[in-house]
Amino acid sequence: MQKEIVEKGKLLDEKGHLIECGYAKSLIKDYDRKDIKACKLRIKEWDYYLIYNDEYAVALTIDDNSYMGLNSISFIDFKNAWEKTVSPMSFMPKGKTNLPSSSTSGSVSVANKNYNISFEKFDDKRILKASMKSFLNGKDINLEFELSADPKDSMVIITPFKEKKTAFYYNQKIVGFKAKGTVSIGDDRYIFNESNTRAILDWGRGVWTYKNTWYWGAGCGVVDGHEFGFNIGYGFGDTSSASENMLFYDGVAHKLDKVTFNIPKNAKGKDDYLSQWTFTSNDGRFEMTFDPIIDRHANANALIISSNQHQVFGRFNGTATLDNGEKVVLKDFVAFAEKVKNKW
């Protein structure tokens, strides 16, 4: 079942329960942190941007998990298969980060003596800035990007958790911003041109249960002269009302049903992230192979809190079918897929 939400309104009722579950093509429901009735330390809010082309990528995160904050800068070099991620943490922000209640307006910034990250939203663009001392081998990083106006459609999903009525995840993935900017690491300078650079926003607000695993993949670029992107994922919560699987063609959404990540296993039966994956769909509309370039792996473990993340960048080959039956053929299409296990 794929229930599309089309009426505007509040996200939560007076008991802090979701009023409606399903998917939408815009941020149709109003989120207000004050409406949450769960323990305030269970609230998790973040903005994550990925900006990339076929050679390099930058990932930026501002994250307020109530009992801890995580602000992250990543630089990924696809040509030489290396990456650097630095993720300073803060203690008990409890919403003081002031992440906006909507992706359509509002700005946010975090800073201390060693780094700053800011996301500014204007009517027709977004400006992302970040800097950090001693980011790589003692070299500072400085970067600035301009993202174009939002594409027409995005992937929005409202996901409940069966085990707790006051837990939920309200998520928007905006796939396919055109982007331009520069990154400096010491004396090295990287230019990102709008002709081949695209960006993705993962906007998340919610109350999570303690233990979760999620699978997520996304990508965007130009295919045969058309803007194309996809968002795929599953793994947590009650998704009986909708999945988050969606294609984007010239900014217009095409809804998919279920997509399965087939991660290969090694001789010991563990996930082999750097061998070829496959993706299959129950409706035959997303059939892909995926050849990894690099695994951006982070494994943080602090007593009862842990996060084991494998964000794998690589090349997709296969076909994606639009709502009208038209097939989009991907050839060495650079994108990512990830598996994340959290106890948080």
C-alpha positions in Angstrom: 0.0 0.0 0.0 1.2 3.5 -0.9 -0.9 6.1 0.8 -0.2 9.6 -0.5 -0.9 12.5 1.9 -2.4 15.5 0.1 -4.0 17.6 2.9 -2.0 20.2 4.9 -2.2 20.3 8.6 -0.5 19.5 11.9 1.8 16.5 12.2 0.9 15.5 15.7 -2.3 15.5 17.7 -2.8 16.7 21.4 -1.4 13.3 22.6 1.7 13.6 20.5 0.5 10.9 18.1 0.8 11.1 14.3 -2.4 12.3 12.8 -1.7 10.7 9.4 1.0 8.3 8.0 2.1 7.9 4.5 4.2 9.7 1.9 4.0 13.1 0.2 5.8 15.1 -2.5 6.3 18.1 -0.3 6.7 19.0 3.4 2.9 19.0 3.8 2.5 18.6 7.6 3.6 21.1 10.2 6.2 20.0 12.6 6.5 21.7 16.0 8.9 20.3 18.6 6.6 21.6 21.3 3.9 19.2 20.2 6.0 16.1 21.1 4.8 14.2 24.2 7.6 11.7 24.4 10.7 12.1 26.6 12.5 15.2 25.3 15.8 13.3 25.3 14.5 11.0 22.6 14.0 13.8 20.1 16.4 13.7 17.1 16.7 16.5 14.5 19.2 16.9 11.7 20.0 18.5 8.4 22.4 16.6 6.2 23.7 17.8 2.8 25.6 15.8 0.2 27.2 17.8 -2.6 29.0 15.8 -5.3 30.1 15.2 -8.9 31.9 12.2 -10.5 35.2 13.1 -8.8 34.6 14.6 -5.4 32.0 14.9 -2.7 31.3 17.0 0.4 29.0 15.9 3.2 27.8 18.4 5.9 25.7 17.6 9.0 24.2 19.6 11.8 22.5 17.2 14.2 20.8 17.7 17.6 20.0 14.4 19.3 18.9 16.2 22.5 21.4 14.4 24.8 24.2 14.9 22.2 24.9 16.9 19.1 27.0 15.9 16.2 28.3 18.4 13.6 30.3 16.8 10.7 32.3 17.7 7.7 33.4 15.1 5.2 35.5 15.3 2.0 35.5 12.3 -0.3 37.9 11.8 -3.3 36.4 9.3 -5.7 39.4 9.4 -8.1 41.9 8.3 -5.5 39.4 6.5 -3.2 40.0 8.3 0.1 37.9 10.3 2.5 38.2 12.3 5.6 35.4 12.9 8.1 35.6 14.9 11.3 32.6 15.0 13.6 32.8 17.1 16.7 30.2 16.2 19.4 28.5 18.4 21.9 26.8 17.5 25.2 23.1 18.0 25.9 22.1 20.5 23.3 18.4 19.6 24.0 17.1 21.6 21.0 19.3 24.6 21.6 20.8 24.1 18.1 17.5 25.6 16.9 17.2 23.5 13.7 14.3 25.0 11.7 10.9 23.4 11.9 10.6 23.3 8.1 13.0 22.9 5.2 11.3 25.7 3.3 12.5 28.5 5.6 14.9 29.2 8.4 18.7 29.0 8.8 21.0 27.2 11.3 24.6 27.5 12.3 26.9 25.9 14.8 30.4 27.0 15.8 33.2 26.8 18.4 36.8 28.0 18.3 37.8 25.2 15.9 35.0 25.0 13.4 31.8 26.5 12.0 29.0 25.2 9.8 26.1 27.2 8.5 23.1 26.5 6.3 21.2 29.6 5.1 17.9 29.4 3.2 16.8 32.1 0.8 13.8 32.3 -1.5 15.7 31.1 -4.6 18.8 29.4 -3.2 20.6 27.8 -0.2 24.1 28.9 0.9 26.2 26.3 2.8 29.4 27.3 4.5 31.9 25.5 6.7 35.4 25.7 8.0 37.5 23.6 10.4 41.0 23.9 11.7 43.4 21.0 11.2 40.9 19.1 9.2 43.4 16.9 7.2 47.1 16.4 8.2 47.1 19.8 10.0 45.5 21.6 7.1 42.4 23.7 7.5 39.3 23.2 5.4 37.2 26.1 4.1 34.2 25.6 1.8 31.2 27.4 0.4 28.4 26.2 -1.9 25.3 27.7 -3.5 22.4 25.4 -4.2 19.7 26.2 -6.7 16.0 26.6 -5.9 14.3 23.4 -4.7 13.2 20.9 -7.4 9.4 20.7 -7.9 9.0 17.4 -5.9 10.7 15.7 -3.1 10.3 12.5 -1.1 8.5 13.1 2.2 7.5 10.2 4.5 5.8 10.1 7.9 6.7 6.8 9.6 5.3 5.6 13.0 6.8 3.0 15.3 4.4 0.2 16.4 6.1 -0.2 19.7 5.6 3.4 20.8 2.8 5.7 19.7 4.7 8.9 20.6 7.7 7.8 18.4 7.8 8.8 14.8 10.1 9.9 12.0 9.2 12.8 9.7 11.6 12.9 6.8 12.2 14.8 3.6 14.8 14.0 1.0 15.3 16.7 -1.6 17.2 15.1 -4.5 18.7 17.1 -7.4 19.7 20.6 -6.4 22.1 22.1 -8.9 25.2 23.2 -6.9 28.4 25.2 -7.4 31.2 26.1 -5.0 34.7 25.7 -3.9 36.6 23.7 -1.3 40.1 24.6 0.0 42.2 22.1 2.1 45.4 23.9 2.8 46.8 25.0 -0.6 44.6 22.5 -2.5 41.6 23.9 -4.2 38.6 22.0 -5.6 36.1 23.7 -7.9 32.6 22.3 -8.2 30.8 23.5 -11.3 27.0 23.7 -11.6 27.1 21.8 -14.9 28.0 18.5 -13.2 27.5 19.0 -9.5 24.3 18.0 -7.7 23.2 18.0 -4.1 20.8 16.2 -1.8 19.2 17.3 1.5 18.2 14.7 4.2 15.9 16.7 6.5 14.9 14.6 9.5 12.8 15.3 12.6 11.4 12.8 15.0 11.3 10.7 18.2 13.2 7.4 17.7 13.2 4.1 19.5 16.5 2.9 21.0 17.7 0.3 18.5 17.4 0.7 14.7 18.9 -0.3 11.4 18.3 1.6 8.2 19.2 1.2 4.6 19.4 4.3 2.4 20.5 5.1 -1.1 20.3 8.2 -3.2 21.8 9.9 -6.2 21.2 12.6 -8.8 22.7 13.8 -12.1 22.1 14.2 -15.8 21.0 11.1 -17.9 20.4 11.6 -21.6 20.0 15.4 -21.1 17.4 15.0 -18.3 17.8 15.7 -14.6 17.4 12.3 -12.9 17.6 11.2 -9.3 16.4 8.5 -6.9 15.8 7.9 -3.2 15.5 4.3 -1.9 15.4 2.9 1.6 13.8 0.9 4.5 14.6 -0.9 7.7 12.9 0.8 10.6 9.4 1.8 11.8 6.1 0.7 10.4 6.2 1.3 6.7 2.8 -0.3 5.9 1.4 3.0 4.7 4.2 3.9 2.3 7.9 3.3 1.4 10.4 6.1 0.8 11.3 4.8 -2.7 11.0 7.4 -5.4 12.4 8.4 -8.7 12.8 12.0 -9.9 12.8 13.0 -13.6 13.2 16.6 -14.4 12.1 17.4 -10.9 8.9 15.4 -11.0 8.4 12.5 -8.6 7.6 8.9 -9.7 6.6 6.6 -6.8 8.1 3.1 -6.4 6.9 0.4 -4.0 9.5 -1.8 -2.4 13.3 -2.0 -3.2 15.6 -4.5 -1.6 19.4 -3.9 -1.0 21.3 -7.1 -1.7 24.7 -6.6 0.1 27.1 -9.5 -0.7 28.6 -11.6 2.1 32.3 -12.6 2.6 33.5 -16.0 3.5 32.7 -15.4 7.2 29.1 -14.4 6.4 29.6 -10.7 7.1 28.6 -7.9 4.8 31.2 -7.3 2.1 30.6 -3.7 1.4 33.3 -3.3 -1.3 32.1 -6.1 -3.6 29.3 -5.6 -6.1 25.8 -5.1 -4.7 22.5 -5.6 -6.5 19.1 -3.8 -6.0 15.8 -5.4 -6.9 12.2 -4.2 -6.7 8.9 -6.0 -6.3 7.5 -4.1 -9.2 10.5 -4.5 -11.4 11.0 -0.7 -11.6 14.4 -0.4 -10.0 16.9 -3.1 -11.1 20.5 -2.2 -10.5 24.0 -3.4 -10.0 26.3 -1.3 -7.8 30.1 -1.3 -8.0 31.6 0.4 -4.9 34.4 3.0 -5.0 34.8 3.7 -1.3 33.2 2.8 2.0 32.9 5.9 4.3 32.8 3.8 7.5 32.4 5.2 11.0 31.9 3.1 14.1 31.3 5.0 17.4 30.7 3.1 20.6 30.2 4.7 24.0 28.7 2.2 26.4 25.0 2.0 25.7 25.2 4.4 22.7 26.7 3.2 19.4 26.5 3.9 15.7 28.0 1.7 13.0 27.7 3.4 9.6 28.7 2.2 6.2 28.0 4.8 3.5 29.3 3.3 0.3 29.8 5.4 -2.8 30.0 3.8 -6.2 28.5 3.4 -9.7 25.0 2.2 -10.5 24.2 0.4 -13.7 20.7 -0.7 -14.6 17.2 0.5 -15.4 14.6 2.7 -13.5 11.1 2.8 -14.8 9.0 5.9 -14.6 5.2 6.0 -13.9 4.5 6.1 -17.6 6.6 3.0 -18.3 9.5 4.9 -19.8 12.8 3.3 -18.8 15.8 5.4 -17.7 19.1 3.6 -18.3 21.9 4.3 -15.8 25.5 3.7 -16.9 28.2 4.3 -14.3 25.9 6.7 -12.4 27.7 7.8 -9.3 25.6 7.6 -6.1 25.7 6.0 -2.7 24.0 3.3 -0.6 24.4 2.8 3.1 23.6 0.5 6.0 23.5 2.1 9.5 23.0 0.4 12.8 22.2 2.6 15.8 21.7 2.2 19.5 20.8 5.7 20.5 
